[in-house]
Amino acid sequence: MTQLHPSLPFEALIYYPTARWIRGACAGATLVDSRRAVLVWEPGKMVPIYAFPADDVASGSAVRPPLSACGASSMPISTAT
């Protein structure tokens, strides 16, 4: 059986591709649209994050829109190169 998530504690960066189609939008603008996302568990973190290929992230989305425009109280956005 395929392991769905790693066991605690995470001592190294662990990542798995996901079959999910991940789309994110804010204030009517699509920020990410990816079928190639990777689920990443960082050392010392209890929950994973999604990582996306740069081609699947809208250019300029590293600039934060006003949080009130997205109905969120916090919204970390970062792009890795």
Beta strands, then each sheet from edge to edge (+ up, - down):
strand 1: 14-17
strand 2: 22-26
strand 3: 29-34
strand 4: 38-41
strand 5: 49-51
sheet 1: 1+ 4- 5+
sheet 2: 2+ 3-
end
